[in-house]
Amino acid sequence: MLQALIEHYPALSDQLPRVACAVGDAMRARQDYLYGGETLVLLPPVSGG
């Protein structure tokens, strides 16, 4: 899915390497597959203190 996003939205190519991926409440590895009905959530990097 991440590669498809880059193909459709090339401007994202610089941002996607820094996002975390989740499906529902579960974090997922970037190389995991999505299955029918799952919604990918992209979490931007954050910093705190």
C-alpha positions in Angstrom: 0.0 0.0 0.0 2.8 2.4 0.8 4.3 1.9 -2.7 0.9 2.5 -4.2 0.6 5.8 -2.3 3.9 6.9 -3.6 2.9 6.0 -7.2 -0.3 8.0 -6.9 1.1 10.8 -4.8 4.8 11.2 -5.6 5.1 14.1 -3.2 4.7 11.7 -0.3 7.9 9.8 -1.1 9.9 12.0 1.3 7.4 11.7 4.1 6.4 8.0 4.1 9.8 6.6 5.4 9.2 8.5 8.6 5.6 7.4 9.4 4.5 4.4 11.5 1.7 2.1 10.3 -1.3 0.8 12.2 -4.5 -1.1 11.5 -7.2 -0.4 14.0 -5.5 -0.3 17.4 -2.5 -2.4 16.4 0.8 -1.2 15.1 1.9 -3.1 12.0 5.2 -3.6 10.3 5.7 -1.7 7.1 6.0 -4.9 5.1 2.8 -6.5 6.4 -0.1 -7.0 4.0 -3.5 -5.4 4.2 -6.5 -7.6 4.0 -10.0 -6.8 2.7 -11.8 -4.3 4.9 -8.7 -3.2 6.8 -7.9 0.5 7.1 -4.3 1.6 7.1 -3.6 4.4 9.5 -0.4 6.4 8.9 1.0 8.0 12.1 3.4 10.9 11.7 6.5 11.2 13.7 6.1 13.2 16.9 8.5 14.5 19.4 7.8 15.4 22.9 9.5 16.4 26.1 
